[in-house]
Amino acid sequence: MTRPDTDVQEGEPLRFRDLMASVGYFLFYWASLEQELFRTLTAIRSKGVMDERPLPPGMKGRLEIWREFVRESPELAAYAELAAQVERQALALREIRNHIVHGLEGGVTYVDGEPYISCSTNDEIAPRTIKYKYSDLEHFTQGVDACRRALICPENFNYLVELR
């Protein structure tokens, strides 16, 4: 596979640093998603719409609060199903994020096919290795960013990640 950048010569192969950069982009966008979720919930709280209890520590609980806010908001209720879809996508991408953060084993760029990273699931019962191709990482990054934008306004959700 060749690099999609316009700043390199046509046909130059992807290198290890390109593959790792795609991992970095994914994780950077993931951090942006988490920060946007916190900002959004803090803004909702400041409007007095939700109680002052501390936010749950995990992504799942925070997304549930956001989804319920959208569902119950007169201005946003029309986006309730879309908000549920955003929540599902973000949680599915969280699993991929966890594979990368907690189980990254390495990357391979010297293959005839597309370069990939391999991650261990670190599952004691059924451990396995998962490979994510360069194009998968690019796809996941777009999906994470769509979720982040949807937190600002649900109609901004415009990229669906079909996970295998």
C-alpha positions as CSV (number, residue, x, y, z in Angstrom):
1,M,0.0,0.0,0.0
2,T,1.2,3.5,-0.7
3,R,0.9,6.6,1.3
4,P,-2.1,8.8,0.7
5,D,-0.2,12.0,1.6
6,T,0.3,14.6,-1.1
7,D,3.7,15.6,0.3
8,V,5.5,12.4,-0.8
9,Q,6.2,10.9,-4.2
10,E,3.5,8.9,-5.8
11,G,3.8,5.2,-5.0
12,E,6.0,5.5,-1.9
13,P,5.2,2.7,0.4
14,L,3.8,3.2,3.9
15,R,6.4,3.0,6.6
16,F,6.3,2.0,10.1
17,R,6.1,5.6,11.2
18,D,3.0,6.1,9.0
19,L,1.3,3.2,10.6
20,M,2.1,4.4,14.1
21,A,1.0,7.9,13.1
22,S,-2.4,6.4,12.2
23,V,-2.5,4.9,15.7
24,G,-1.6,8.3,17.2
25,Y,-4.3,10.0,15.2
26,F,-6.9,7.5,16.4
27,L,-5.9,8.0,20.0
28,F,-5.8,11.8,19.7
29,Y,-9.3,11.9,18.3
30,W,-10.4,9.5,21.0
31,A,-9.1,11.9,23.7
32,S,-11.0,14.7,21.9
33,L,-14.1,12.6,22.1
34,E,-13.7,12.1,25.8
35,Q,-13.0,15.8,26.4
36,E,-16.0,16.9,24.3
37,L,-18.3,14.5,26.2
38,F,-17.1,16.0,29.5
39,R,-17.6,19.6,28.2
40,T,-21.0,18.8,26.9
41,L,-22.2,17.2,30.1
42,T,-20.7,20.1,32.1
43,A,-22.6,22.6,29.9
44,I,-25.8,20.6,30.4
45,R,-25.2,20.6,34.1
46,S,-24.6,24.4,34.2
47,K,-28.0,25.0,32.6
48,G,-29.6,23.2,35.5
49,V,-30.9,20.5,33.3
50,M,-29.3,17.6,35.2
51,D,-28.5,17.2,38.9
52,E,-25.2,18.0,40.5
53,R,-24.2,14.4,41.3
54,P,-20.7,13.6,40.1
55,L,-20.5,12.2,36.6
56,P,-19.9,8.5,36.3
57,P,-16.2,7.7,35.7
58,G,-16.7,5.7,32.5
59,M,-17.5,6.5,29.0
60,K,-20.6,4.2,29.0
61,G,-22.3,6.0,31.9
62,R,-21.5,9.4,30.5
63,L,-22.8,8.5,27.0
64,E,-26.1,7.2,28.6
65,I,-26.6,10.6,30.3
66,W,-26.0,12.4,27.0
67,R,-28.4,10.1,25.1
68,E,-31.1,10.5,27.8
69,F,-30.6,14.3,27.6
70,V,-31.1,14.3,23.9
71,R,-34.1,12.0,24.2
72,E,-35.8,14.2,26.8
73,S,-34.8,17.6,25.4
74,P,-37.7,19.2,23.5
75,E,-35.2,20.8,21.0
76,L,-33.3,17.6,20.4
77,A,-35.8,14.8,20.9
78,A,-36.1,14.3,17.1
79,Y,-32.4,13.1,17.3
80,A,-33.1,10.4,19.9
81,E,-32.5,7.5,17.6
82,L,-29.4,9.1,16.1
83,A,-28.1,9.7,19.6
84,A,-28.5,6.0,20.4
85,Q,-26.6,5.2,17.2
86,V,-23.8,7.6,18.3
87,E,-23.7,5.9,21.7
88,R,-23.4,2.4,20.0
89,Q,-20.7,3.5,17.7
90,A,-18.7,5.2,20.4
91,L,-18.9,2.1,22.7
92,A,-17.9,-0.2,19.8
93,L,-14.9,2.1,19.0
94,R,-14.0,2.2,22.7
95,E,-13.4,-1.6,22.5
96,I,-11.0,-1.0,19.7
97,R,-9.3,1.8,21.6
98,N,-8.9,-0.6,24.6
99,H,-7.4,-3.2,22.3
100,I,-4.8,-0.7,21.1
101,V,-4.1,1.0,24.4
102,H,-3.9,-2.2,26.5
103,G,-2.9,-4.8,24.0
104,L,-0.8,-3.3,21.2
105,E,1.8,-5.9,20.3
106,G,3.4,-4.4,17.2
107,G,3.0,-3.3,13.6
108,V,3.9,-4.9,10.3
109,T,4.6,-2.8,7.2
110,Y,6.7,-5.2,5.1
111,V,3.8,-7.3,3.8
112,D,2.6,-7.6,0.3
113,G,-0.9,-6.5,1.4
114,E,-1.9,-3.6,3.6
115,P,0.2,-2.7,6.7
116,Y,-1.4,-3.5,10.1
117,I,-1.0,-3.5,13.8
118,S,-1.7,-6.5,16.0
119,C,-3.3,-6.3,19.4
120,S,-3.9,-8.9,22.1
121,T,-7.3,-8.9,23.7
122,N,-5.7,-9.9,27.0
123,D,-8.7,-12.1,27.7
124,E,-7.8,-14.8,30.3
125,I,-10.4,-17.2,29.0
126,A,-10.0,-16.9,25.3
127,P,-7.0,-14.7,24.4
128,R,-6.7,-13.8,20.8
129,T,-4.8,-11.4,18.5
130,I,-6.7,-8.9,16.4
131,K,-5.2,-7.1,13.4
132,Y,-6.2,-3.6,12.4
133,K,-5.1,-2.5,9.0
134,Y,-4.0,1.0,8.2
135,S,-7.3,1.7,6.4
136,D,-9.2,0.4,9.4
137,L,-7.4,2.9,11.7
138,E,-8.3,5.7,9.3
139,H,-11.9,4.5,9.2
140,F,-12.1,4.3,13.0
141,T,-10.6,7.8,13.4
142,Q,-13.3,9.2,11.1
143,G,-15.9,7.4,13.2
144,V,-14.6,8.7,16.5
145,D,-14.6,12.3,15.1
146,A,-18.2,11.9,13.9
147,C,-19.2,10.9,17.4
148,R,-17.4,13.9,18.9
149,R,-19.1,16.2,16.5
150,A,-22.5,14.7,17.4
151,L,-22.0,15.6,21.0
152,I,-21.9,19.2,20.0
153,C,-25.0,18.8,17.8
154,P,-26.5,15.3,17.0
155,E,-27.2,16.2,13.4
156,N,-23.4,16.5,12.9
157,F,-23.2,12.7,13.0
158,N,-22.3,11.8,9.5
159,Y,-20.0,8.8,9.5
160,L,-21.1,5.3,10.3
161,V,-18.5,2.7,11.2
162,E,-19.6,-0.8,10.2
163,L,-17.7,-3.1,12.5
164,R,-17.0,-6.7,11.8
